[in-house]
Amino acid sequence: MRSIPLFTVVVTGLLAGLVSPAWAECGPVDSEALRWLDRMSHSLRETSYRGVFTYQHGGSIQAMRITHSVKNNIESEQITRLSGAPAQVQRTEHPLDCIHPGHRLVRIGEVFQGAAGSCGLSAYYRLKMAGVKRIAERRAVLLNVMPRDMYRYGYQLALDTETGLLLKTQTMSLDGKRVLERFQFADLEIGDVELAGTHVDVLHEAAHSHGEPAPAPEGAASWGVRWLPGGFMLTDGRGVSAHNKTFTDGLAVFTVFLEPAPQQLQPGEGQAREGGTTAYTRGLLIEGKPALVTVLGEVPINTARRVADSVAWANPDVN
């Protein structure tokens, strides 16, 4: 079951027009939209809630229940599939002070020191407030997040005005005319909640990486990618023995897998897309060694292909 990136009205008069001097060189910036993204990043980690949401991608739709509990600066989360075969993902005892790179990229206080420089996400997305809507019996502000290049998708977000929680998101096609996938709460309860002891056929305990790379086995070859879309950074897979590396720009995420291949493997490629998720696989000769490279994630096929083509041995510098 694929994990879903989840997540008192702010007085708009206090936010509108308050553009930090650091943003002046970035062109038009909707500072209110940036602050709502910052609030969303905090709320998805720091708020306790329980709800039922639908996830639609391609021709399928699934109903799921999520419980997110925060107690004593420790967060735990449980996602249970309500339609189809019972399955559950559970993540427990994650310290709130453990902030992953993806969260830093959308937090205003830290984003300006990241790959996007002083412009933050505005360097790669056009952000714009788009009104107010009612979702799951709650009032939500709408944000349009559209890409500035051809290497990432756009999004339409709806955030709870009271907490900043993400109530709905739509992933848009490159031309902005089609919805590729949709996540939306149908019911939401905010406040103290407990994880339920539900019996399911499949239970996945999500592991928490502490950022320490595993020791490399003797003779292991290190590898990396020579090209990434602007703003993306490595979040997991730093050890030379890692078989996969994950990258994010704060909104989109993709993972690159590298496997040795038989000598008789013929060069070629295969691709598939379901909703906003692309799977691209290619057999390559990398410095004379046959390898199978797979890129899986929330990026267009042209991005996945270019990243796969740039995979090389010996930890190359990304440019």
Sequence and secondary structure as in RCSB ss.txt:
>XXXX:A:sequence
MRSIPLFTVVVTGLLAGLVSPAWAECGPVDSEALRWLDRMSHSLRETSYRGVFTYQHGGSIQAMRITHSVKNNIE
SEQITRLSGAPAQVQRTEHPLDCIHPGHRLVRIGEVFQGAAGSCGLSAYYRLKMAGVKRIAERRAVLLNVMPRDM
YRYGYQLALDTETGLLLKTQTMSLDGKRVLERFQFADLEIGDVELAGTHVDVLHEAAHSHGEPAPAPEGAASWGV
RWLPGGFMLTDGRGVSAHNKTFTDGLAVFTVFLEPAPQQLQPGEGQAREGGTTAYTRGLLIEGKPALVTVLGEVP
INTARRVADSVAWANPDVN
>XXXX:A:secstr
           HHHHTT   GGGGGGSS  HHHHHHHHHHHHHHHH  EEEEEEEEETTEEEEEEEEEEEETTEE
EEEEEE SSS EEEEEEEEETT   HHHHHT HHHHTTSTTGGGGGGGTEEEEEEEEEEETTEEEEEEEEEESSS
SS EEEEEEETTT  EEEEEEE TTS SEEEEEEEEEEEES         SEEEE     S      TT   EEE
S   TT EEEE  STT SEEEEESSS EEEEEEEE  TT   EEEEEEETTEEEEEEEEEETTEEEEEEEEESS 
HHHHHHHHHTEEES     
